[in-house]
Amino acid sequence: MKLQRFALALAGAGLIAAAASSVPAVATGQTDPKHPFAKNVTPNTIKAAGEPCISDVMSPTAAGMSQETLAMPGRHVEAFQDTPFKFVGSRADTTWYGAVNAAGTQVYYYGLLLQGGNLYRHTTYLRDNGDTFSWSPTFKKVGSGWTSFKAIATSNYSVGTPRHAYLYGLNTNGSLYRYQMVGTGFRGLGPIPGFRGFKTMTVISETATYDTLLMTTNAGALWTAHIPVAAGAKPVMKLIRSSGWSAYESLVAQGCGDRGGSLIVAVDHGTQSGYQFAMSRANGAATAITSYGKIPAPFNGVSDVSLTTHYDQLVGE
């Protein structure tokens, strides 16, 4: 099967699920449809036997463009890139979640981005032009005061209860900040100290009781931060690898398989290169990591994030 067909299968499974709900889905944590397949099942776990998982990466650029890349692991990584489209200049971005409108007639993606010291929410519509599709983004300012944040990531636990949606911000002051998404705004839950020297992050687990971040340090270590949902609970840090990850400024994670595995794309912005890895369910130094090597496509984004759907729940730890 060609990679393009894998791409359609991945997008189709999630978007058909969204269409079946017939109500809008937003990253606010309020009531919305449950996953129509099963709890904690993603399109990457329901493929026919023998079909591999794929990584779906969106790369917004400093110049105000964005491009989707799909990569399929194997002896030689296979990749496909969509046509770049006009977006907006940004310096950090979060996951793009796909959904549909109430009538089930309009597919759109939403997420958050930093432009200078401002936080914006984007809603990017996928337009059906007959023989082709096109992206049409819109933007809304959410708040200011984000100059000192160097990386942001979101969790979105929406298939069970208690539900939650959080924004995480890695600050240059050495703390990780967590914000609860409430309506169209955010409620600060305070800083979590102990993250000085950390470089970038992405979410690999989102459950009813905790989120897990996959993080790298400036020195090249790879860690997980297990963060309980309960207010005031301290994160549990586990070292996966002590070195080898210093070159990467972006991490992109998507679920793969029914045992909590993840596909990871790590991007070196300096060389505009992406590398694909398979990771077992995270368990500190016992975590198995398989390297598939360099993805044969350029990555020129300022940050690189997962392109997924509102209903895909990560269970990588």
N, C-alpha and C positions, 0 to 999 in steps of 0.2 A: 504494500500500500504506500502511495506517495505521501510525503510529509504534509503536503497541502490537505490531503484527506484526513490525516491525523488532526490537523489544526481545526478543520470543520467539525470533527467528532468531538473534540474537547470543548469548543465553544458551543456547539449545538446541545450537548448534554445539559450544560448549565442554563443556557438561555431558554430551552424548551421547558426546563423545570420552572424558571421564573415566569414564563408565559402562562403556565398552568395555574399559577396562583391568582392571576387576574387582579392584583392590587400592587401599588407601587412599593418598592423596597428602598429604604434609605439607611445611611449609617448613623442612626441616632439611638439605637438600642430599644426602641419602642416595639410594640407588638407588630409582627408581620408574619407572612406565611411560613409554616414549617417546611423543611426540606421534603419534597414529594417522593424522594427515593427512600432514604433511611438516615438516621442520625449518623453524623460523621462519615458520610460517604461522599466522595468527590468524583468528578468525571474520570480522573486518573485511576480510580479503583474499580470502575465498572466496565472497562473495556473488555472485549472478547479475549479469550486466552491467547497468549502469544503476541499480543500487540503491546509495544512499549509505551511508557509514559513519555510526555514531552514537557519541555520548559517553554512557557509563554511569557516573554519579557517585553515591557514597554520602556522606552528610553527617551525621556524628554531631554532636550538639549538647551544649552545656555543661549543659543541663537533663536529660540522660540519655535523649534520644530519638534516632532516626536516620531518615533518609528517602532514598529512591533517586530520582534524577532522570535521565531519558533525554532527550537533545537531538539533533536531527537538523539538520545544516546545510543552508542553502539561501538563497534570496533573503530569506526570512523564516524564522528559526530556529523549528522546531516542538519543543515540549517536552511531556513527560508525567511526572507525579510519582506515585509509589506512596503508599499510606497510611503515615504515620509510625508507627513501632513503638518499644516500650520497649527502650532499650539501656543505657548507663551514661554518666555524665558523664565527659568527657575533654577534654584540651587539645591533643592532637596524635595523629594516626592514620596508619597505613600502608595500602597497597593491600589490598583484600579479595580473596582468591583462592578461587575456587569449585572444589570437588572432590566426590567421592562416597565412601561407605564401601566396605569390602571386598566386600560382597554386592551393591553397586550399587543399594541400595534407599533410601539417605538422602543427599540433597544437603546440603552444608554449605559455609560460607565461613569463612576464618580470616584473622587479621591481628594487628597489634600496636597498642597505644595507650598513651599516657601519661596518668596521672591523678595530679596533683601531681608528686611525685618518684619515682613508681613506674611500672615498665613491666609491662604486662599483655598476655597473649595471649588473644584471644577466639576461640571457635568458635561460629559462629552458624548454627543449623540452619534449613533452609527446609522447613516442614511443609506437607504436602499435606492440606488439609481437605475435599477433595472438590471443591466449586465454587470454593474460594478457597485462597490460600496465606498462611502467616503465618511470621514470623521469631521464632526462639527462641534468644537468645544465652546463652552461658556464658563465664566468665572465670577465668583463672588467673594469679596474680602470678608474674612471671618474675624481677624484681629491683628494687632501689632505687638511689638515687643519680642520678636523672635530672632533678633540679630545674633544672639549668642548660641543659638541651637545649630548643631552641625549635621544632625541626622534625625529623621522622624520616621515613625512606623505606626501602623494601626492594627488592632485586633477587632474581630467582628464575630462574636459567638451568637448565632441567631437561629440555631436549630433545636435548642432545648432551653431549659430553665435551671437556674436564673440566668437570664440573658445579660450580655454586656457588650459595649463597644468602647474601646479606649484608644487614645492617641498617646504615644510615647515620644518624648523628645530628649535627645542626648545633648547635654549642654557642655560648653567649654569649661564650665566651673567644676566639672567632675561629678556632677549629679545627673541622674536620670529622672525626668519629670513624667508623671502620668496624669492624663486628663480624661474625665468621663464625658462621653458625648451625650448631651442632653438637648433634645429638640434640634435646633440649628446652631447651638452653641456648645460650650465646653465648661466643665466644672473642674478646677484644679484640685488634685488630690495630694499635692505637695511633692517635694523632692525626695529622691532615694539616693543617698550618698554612696560613694564607693566605686564610681565609674570613671575615675581619672585615668587617662591613657587609653580609653576605649575609642575606637575609630568609627565603626559603622555597625548596623544592626538590621535584622529583619525578624518577623514573627514566624515561628515554626510550629507553635501549638496555641490553640485557643479553645478552652474548655469552660465548663460552668464554674470551675473553682480556681483556675489559674491560666495565665498566659506564659509562654516561653519564648524568649528572644534568643536568636543566634547572633553572636557578637564577635568582632575581631578587635584586637588591640593594635596600637601603633607598632609594637614590637613583633607582631605577627602571630600572636596566640589566638586560638579559637575557643570561645566559651559559650555555655548556655546560661541564661539567667531565668530561673523558674520563679515567676512572680505571682503569689497568691492574690486572688481577687479581694480577699478580706482586707479591710482598711487597717493600715499599720503593720501588716505582716511583712517580714523581711524576705528579700529574695534569696533563693538558694543558688549559689554559683557553682558550676562544674566546668573544669578544664577538659576540653576535648583533645586539643593538640597544642603543644607549647610553642610551635613555630611553623613557618611556612605560609602564612596568610597575610603578610605585611603589605603585599603589592595591591591588595584589593580594596577599592573604595566603595563598592556596592555588593550586597548579597541579595539574591532573589531565591525564595524557597517556594516550592509547590509540593503537595502531597503526592506520594507514589506508592501504590500497593496497599494491601489491607492490614499491614503490620506496623503502620506508623512510619514508614520510610519517607524520605524526602529527596527530591531532585533540587540541587543547589546550582545556581549560576553565580560565579564570582567574577566581578569585572574590574579590570585594571584600567582606570581612566587614563593613566599616563600613556599607555600604548593602545588604547581603544580596543582592548582584547577581552573576550569573555571565555571562561573555562567552566566546563560542566562536571558535576560530581553527583554521585548517588550516596546518600547517607542513611544508615539504619536508624531505628528509633534512638534518639539521643540518650546516652547513658555515660557521660563523662568520657574518660580515657578508653572505655570499652566500646565506644561508638565506632562502627565500621564505616570507612569512607572509601569509595571507589572513584578514581579519577578517569574521566573519559577524554580529557585533554581539551585543547583549544577549539572553540566553536568557529567554523569557517565563515565568519561574518564580522564586519566592523561594529563596534559599540561606541558611539560618540555622544552618549548622554552624560549629563552632569550627575544623574543618579539613574539607577535602573531598578524597576519594580515589577512585581507580579501582576499579570493580567489574568483575572480569575472571575468568579461570579459571587454574588452576595451569599450564596448558599454553600460554598465550598468551605469546609471547616478543616483547619490544619491540626494534625494530631502527631506531630513529629517528635514529641517527648512524652 
